[in-house]
Amino acid sequence: MSFYAQCAQYGAMPLAGRFAAVTGDDVRRVLAGPCRAPGDLLALLSPAATPFLEEMAGQASQLTLQHFGRTIQLFTPLYLSNHCANHCVYCGFNATNVIPRSQLTLEQVEIEARAIAATGLRQLLILTGESRAKASPEYLEACLGVLRRHFPSVSIEIYAMEQDEYERMIRAGIDGLTLFQETYDEVLYAQLHPRGPKRDYRFRLDAPERGCRAGMRVVNIGALLGLGDWRKDALLTGLHAAYLQRKYPEVDIAVSLPRMRPHAGAFQPASLVSDADLVQIMLAFRLFLPRLGITISTRETARLRDNLLPLGVTRMSAGVSTAVGGHSQEGDKVGQFEISDDRSVDAMCAMLKARGFQPVFADWQPPADRPVAWQRADRRQGCAP
């Protein structure tokens, strides 16, 4: 069993017509009761739902408070490598882009880890360009041997793996997986990924489920909004998350809502996703899946991120660099994309507290046989977990 069958079914539907056919009465009916069916999510993502955003926001805020309280988990990404074998036309790490390529040594990983840990953060997302030859499982295991001394929770955002490889990563200390489908439109996907191992749409689509079967604690999915029709991609993202929640209730399923940002290269988004569109997607997801984790990254401006807080956000990045070695090394570096919110960890903590939210640095401890050096670190006043 795979989500591919459901994805293909919706891909063959005239979804643009279905979105256009939704009426205000349809949206009112969904808002009057629990949002459960795929058609309910479609209605909430439709143009007809736009006048109901305020009502949707009220319900979403209440559901978020009920299931997550006034807490926001903080994390930061660490880029280990920007070598890539893919030709994704929208990505700054595209193998054809002429940019400085680099990969951290284990000594540099240690320096980066210490710089990040000094901010108080205890949740880390490690990323690489999608080059198995450079960022091999063996290299990742070696890096994890360094990082797990500083961070109780480490997630990966790398190339899609087989189930036994995800099991291997878990044994090395990984507890979370982030992997974006980019777009759920299979025809468009082939156009955007003309060459490279990432071209295999089905292998990538099934990777989050392989991560669930392997035993990941957290699995985070998403589409890169702007590559295709955002309503279609948002609908399939929500249905994918629902499929995983239903089939793997022991796994914490989450989504990210990244929009296209400028990067090294000439590709421009196929469609513009406005702030109001982004809000509608988030509200629809919260009403459809009340227990869903939702991440808003530093692709968005500080002002927008702050205003989205009560509407469904559960996780935010802070002190971000999208360049290899960007947390500790000076000099000009090329990141995967431009960030819009460059606030430090302390600044994020101050903002959250001023708005009545509790910043959470760690909500999980690894098994007893894992190193716990991070527990001996000095706790920073006002930002300690």
C-alpha positions in Angstrom: 0.0 0.0 0.0 1.2 3.5 -0.9 -0.1 7.0 -1.0 0.8 7.0 -4.7 -2.6 5.4 -5.6 -4.6 8.2 -3.9 -2.2 10.8 -5.3 -2.6 9.4 -8.9 -6.4 9.4 -8.4 -6.5 13.1 -7.4 -4.0 13.9 -10.1 -6.4 12.6 -12.7 -9.3 14.7 -11.4 -10.2 18.2 -12.9 -9.3 19.8 -9.5 -9.4 23.3 -10.8 -13.1 22.8 -11.7 -13.8 21.2 -8.3 -12.2 24.1 -6.4 -14.2 26.6 -8.5 -17.4 24.7 -7.9 -17.3 25.1 -4.1 -19.8 27.5 -2.7 -20.0 29.6 0.4 -22.7 27.3 1.7 -20.3 24.4 1.3 -17.7 26.2 3.4 -20.2 27.1 6.1 -21.2 23.4 6.3 -17.6 22.4 6.8 -17.1 25.0 9.5 -20.2 24.0 11.3 -18.9 20.5 12.0 -15.7 18.5 12.3 -13.6 18.7 9.2 -12.8 15.1 8.3 -13.4 14.2 4.6 -11.0 15.0 1.8 -13.8 17.1 0.3 -13.8 19.2 3.4 -10.1 20.1 3.0 -10.8 20.9 -0.7 -13.6 23.3 0.4 -11.4 25.1 2.9 -8.7 25.6 0.3 -11.1 26.8 -2.4 -11.6 30.5 -3.5 -15.0 30.3 -1.8 -13.4 30.0 1.6 -11.5 33.3 1.3 -14.4 35.4 2.9 -14.3 32.9 5.9 -10.7 33.3 6.9 -11.5 35.1 10.1 -13.9 32.4 11.2 -11.4 29.7 10.2 -8.7 31.6 12.2 -10.8 31.5 15.3 -11.4 27.8 15.1 -7.7 27.1 14.2 -6.4 29.1 17.1 -8.6 27.2 19.5 -7.6 23.8 18.1 -3.9 24.8 18.3 -4.3 25.9 21.9 -6.2 22.7 22.8 -3.5 20.3 21.3 -0.3 22.3 21.7 -0.8 25.0 24.3 1.1 28.2 23.9 4.4 26.5 23.1 6.7 26.9 20.1 9.5 24.4 19.4 12.7 26.1 18.2 15.4 24.5 16.0 18.0 25.5 13.5 19.3 23.9 10.3 23.0 22.9 9.9 24.2 22.5 6.3 26.9 19.8 6.1 27.4 19.9 2.3 26.1 21.6 -0.8 27.3 19.1 -3.4 24.4 17.8 -5.5 23.8 15.3 -8.2 20.4 16.6 -9.2 19.3 19.2 -11.8 16.3 20.7 -10.0 15.6 23.8 -12.0 14.4 25.8 -8.9 17.3 25.1 -6.5 20.4 27.0 -5.7 22.3 23.8 -5.2 21.5 22.6 -8.8 24.5 20.6 -10.1 24.8 22.9 -13.1 24.9 26.1 -11.0 28.5 27.5 -10.8 28.8 28.1 -7.0 31.5 27.3 -4.5 31.0 23.7 -3.3 32.1 22.6 0.1 31.6 19.9 2.7 32.3 20.1 6.4 35.0 18.0 8.0 34.3 16.4 11.3 36.4 19.1 13.0 34.2 21.7 11.3 31.1 19.9 12.3 32.2 20.1 15.9 32.8 23.8 15.6 29.4 24.4 14.1 27.8 22.2 16.7 29.4 24.1 19.6 28.4 27.5 18.0 24.8 26.3 17.7 24.7 24.7 21.1 26.0 27.9 22.7 22.7 29.6 21.7 20.8 27.1 23.9 19.2 25.3 21.0 18.8 21.5 21.4 16.9 20.5 18.3 18.9 20.4 15.1 18.0 19.7 11.4 21.0 18.6 9.3 20.9 19.1 5.6 23.0 18.2 2.6 22.8 18.6 -1.2 21.5 15.4 -2.7 24.8 13.8 -3.5 25.1 10.3 -2.1 28.7 10.1 -3.3 29.7 13.0 -1.1 27.2 12.9 1.8 27.3 9.1 2.1 25.5 7.2 4.9 29.0 6.6 6.3 29.8 10.3 6.3 26.4 11.1 7.9 27.0 8.5 10.6 30.4 10.1 11.4 28.8 13.5 11.6 26.1 12.2 13.9 28.8 10.8 16.2 29.8 14.4 16.8 26.4 16.1 16.8 24.6 13.7 19.2 27.0 14.8 21.9 25.4 18.2 21.8 21.8 17.7 20.7 19.2 15.3 22.0 17.1 15.6 18.9 18.6 15.5 15.4 16.6 15.3 12.2 17.7 14.8 8.6 16.7 16.6 5.4 18.8 14.8 2.7 18.2 12.6 -0.4 15.5 9.9 -0.2 16.6 6.6 1.3 15.6 3.0 1.5 13.9 1.8 4.7 17.0 -0.1 5.9 19.1 3.1 5.5 16.6 5.0 7.6 16.9 2.3 10.2 20.6 2.8 10.0 20.3 6.5 10.5 18.0 5.9 13.6 20.7 3.7 15.1 23.2 6.4 14.5 21.0 8.9 16.5 18.5 10.4 14.1 14.9 10.7 15.4 13.3 12.8 12.7 12.9 13.0 8.9 12.0 16.0 6.8 11.5 15.4 3.1 9.5 17.6 0.7 7.8 16.2 -2.4 8.3 19.7 -3.9 5.2 19.2 -6.1 2.6 16.5 -6.2 1.9 17.1 -9.9 3.7 14.1 -11.5 4.0 15.7 -14.9 5.3 19.0 -13.6 7.6 17.1 -11.3 9.3 15.4 -14.3 9.8 18.8 -15.9 11.3 20.3 -12.8 13.7 17.4 -12.2 15.1 16.7 -15.7 18.1 14.7 -14.5 19.5 13.1 -11.4 18.3 10.5 -8.9 15.6 12.8 -7.6 13.8 12.4 -10.9 12.1 9.2 -9.5 8.8 10.7 -8.4 7.4 7.5 -6.9 10.6 6.7 -4.9 10.5 10.2 -3.3 6.8 10.1 -2.7 7.1 6.9 -0.7 10.2 7.9 1.3 8.2 9.5 4.2 6.3 6.2 4.6 9.6 4.3 4.6 10.8 6.6 7.3 7.6 5.8 9.3 8.1 2.1 8.9 11.8 2.4 9.9 10.7 4.0 13.3 11.2 7.7 12.9 9.8 9.6 15.8 8.9 12.6 13.6 8.2 12.8 9.9 7.8 16.2 8.3 6.5 16.6 4.7 5.6 19.5 2.4 5.4 21.0 -1.1 7.5 24.0 -2.3 4.6 26.4 -2.8 4.9 28.3 -6.1 6.2 25.5 -8.2 2.7 24.6 -9.4 -0.9 25.3 -8.6 -0.7 25.9 -4.8 -4.3 24.7 -4.1 -3.6 21.3 -5.7 -0.2 20.9 -4.0 -1.7 22.0 -0.6 -4.6 19.6 -1.0 -2.3 16.6 -1.8 0.1 17.6 1.1 -2.8 17.6 3.5 -4.1 14.3 2.2 -0.6 12.8 2.4 -0.3 13.9 6.0 -3.7 12.4 6.8 -2.7 9.1 5.2 0.5 9.0 7.3 -1.3 9.9 10.5 -4.0 7.3 10.0 -1.6 4.5 9.1 1.2 5.4 11.6 -0.5 6.9 14.7 2.7 6.3 16.7 4.6 8.8 14.5 4.4 12.6 14.9 3.4 13.8 11.4 4.1 17.4 10.6 4.2 19.7 7.5 6.2 22.7 6.5 4.8 25.5 4.3 7.8 26.9 2.4 7.2 29.4 -0.4 9.6 29.9 -3.3 12.4 32.3 -2.4 15.2 33.9 -4.6 18.3 31.7 -5.0 21.4 31.2 -7.2 19.9 30.6 -10.7 17.3 32.1 -13.0 14.2 30.0 -12.3 11.1 32.0 -11.3 8.0 30.6 -9.6 5.2 29.4 -11.8 2.6 31.0 -9.5 2.7 33.6 -6.7 1.5 32.5 -3.3 0.3 35.6 -1.4 0.4 36.0 2.4 -3.4 35.5 2.4 -3.0 32.2 0.4 -0.4 31.0 3.0 -2.7 31.8 5.8 -5.6 29.9 4.1 -3.4 26.8 3.7 -2.3 26.9 7.3 -5.8 27.3 8.6 -7.2 24.6 6.4 -4.5 22.2 7.6 -5.2 22.9 11.2 -8.9 22.4 10.9 -8.5 19.2 8.9 -5.7 17.7 11.1 -5.9 19.3 14.6 -2.8 17.3 15.8 -0.6 18.2 12.9 2.7 19.9 13.6 3.2 23.0 11.4 6.5 24.7 10.7 7.0 28.2 9.3 10.6 28.8 8.2 12.8 31.9 7.8 11.8 32.1 4.2 9.0 34.3 5.6 9.5 37.8 7.0 9.7 38.3 10.7 6.5 40.3 10.7 4.5 37.6 9.0 6.0 34.8 11.1 5.0 36.7 14.3 1.5 37.3 13.1 1.0 33.6 12.1 1.9 32.4 15.6 -1.6 32.0 17.1 -3.1 30.5 13.9 -1.5 27.1 14.0 2.3 27.3 14.1 4.0 24.8 16.4 7.6 24.9 15.2 10.0 27.7 14.0 13.6 28.0 13.1 15.9 30.6 14.6 19.5 31.8 14.1 19.4 30.4 10.6 22.0 30.1 7.9 21.4 28.1 4.7 25.1 28.0 3.8 27.6 25.3 4.6 29.5 26.3 7.7 27.3 29.4 8.1 27.0 29.3 11.9 30.8 29.6 12.6 32.7 30.5 9.4 33.0 34.0 8.1 33.2 35.1 4.5 30.9 35.1 1.5 28.9 31.9 1.1 26.1 30.8 -1.2 23.1 29.5 0.6 20.4 27.2 -0.8 17.9 30.2 -0.8 17.7 33.7 0.7 16.2 34.0 4.2 13.9 36.8 5.2 14.0 36.4 9.0 17.6 36.5 10.3 16.8 37.0 14.0 19.0 35.4 16.6 17.8 32.7 19.0 17.7 35.3 21.8 15.6 37.7 19.7 13.2 34.9 18.8 12.8 33.9 22.5 12.2 37.6 23.4 9.5 37.9 20.7 7.8 34.7 21.7 7.7 35.6 25.4 6.4 39.1 24.6 3.5 37.5 22.7 2.7 35.0 25.5 4.4 31.9 24.0 6.9 29.6 25.6 9.9 28.8 23.5 10.8 25.1 23.8 14.3 23.9 23.2 13.8 20.2 23.9 10.7 18.1 24.5 12.3 14.7 24.1 15.3 12.8 25.6 17.1 10.1 23.7 17.4 6.6 25.1 19.6 6.1 28.2 22.5 4.7 26.2 22.9 7.9 24.2 25.5 10.5 25.3 24.1 13.3 27.4 26.8 16.0 27.3 24.1 18.5 26.3 22.4 18.1 29.7 25.5 19.4 31.4 25.5 22.6 29.4 24.7 25.9 31.2 21.1 26.8 30.8 20.5 30.3 29.5 18.2 32.3 31.6 14.8 32.8 29.9 15.6 30.4 27.1 16.4 27.1 28.9 14.3 24.1 28.0 
